[in-house]
Amino acid sequence: RLTVALSVETLQARRDWGPIFDILKKKKFQPRISYLAKLSFISGGEIKSFSDKQMLRDFVTISPVLQELLKEALKPG
């Protein structure tokens, strides 16, 4: 059995991706959370990866479908 010791900050960052992960999963974007707390999913046939929500916010500005899909989950705060 393998175990990973993650910091409190890393665990919180992974939890923060939870709502976005769930939305993307329901819409068949095949999301993944990789080491340490990076979210990736398939969009337009390509794998897109984001290490924080701001990077994702910047990306969705060029994708109206994702912008609408994630607008609630990406609200600041």
N, C-alpha and C positions, 0 to 999 in steps of 0.2 A: 504494500500500500504506500502510495506517495502522498505526502502532505506538503503544503506550502504555507510558510509563515509570512503573512502579508501585514503591512502596517495598517494602523487605523485609517490613515489618509487614503490608502489604496482601496481598502474595503469600502469606504464612503464613496470614493469616486466610482467604483463598480456599481454601488447601489444607485447613484445618481443617473446612471445610464438606463436603469430598469424600465421606466415608463417609455422611453424612446425605443428601447429594445423590443418591448411588447408590441408597440404599434407597428414597427418594421416587420416583426415576425408574422403578425396577422395579415399583413399585405404582401407576404412572400418575398421580402427582400433578403432573406437568409442572413440575418444579423449574427454577429459573433462578438464576444468580448474576449480580447486576447490579453496577454501579459503586458503590462500590469493592469491597466484599465483602459484599453484602447477599444473603441467600437469600430467594427467594420461591417459592411454590407455590400450587396451587389446592386449597382445602379447603372442602367444603360449598358449592361453586359460587362462592366468593369467593377473590380473590388475597390471600394472607397474606404479609407481608414481615417479615424479622427481620435486625437488624444484628449480633446476637451470639447465642451459644448460650444465654445466660441468658434472653433474651427468648423463645426457642423453648421452653426448659424450662418457663417460666411458662405459655405457651400450651398445651402438650400436657397440662398437668394437668386441663384441661377437655375433653380429647378422648381417651377411653380407647383408641380405635383407634390414634391417633398415639403415645400414650404407650407402648403395647406394641410398636409397630413400631420406635420409635426408642430404646427403653430402653438398649440396648447402646451406641449411637452417642452418646448424651447423658450417659454416665457422666462425672462430674467427673474431671479429671486429664488 
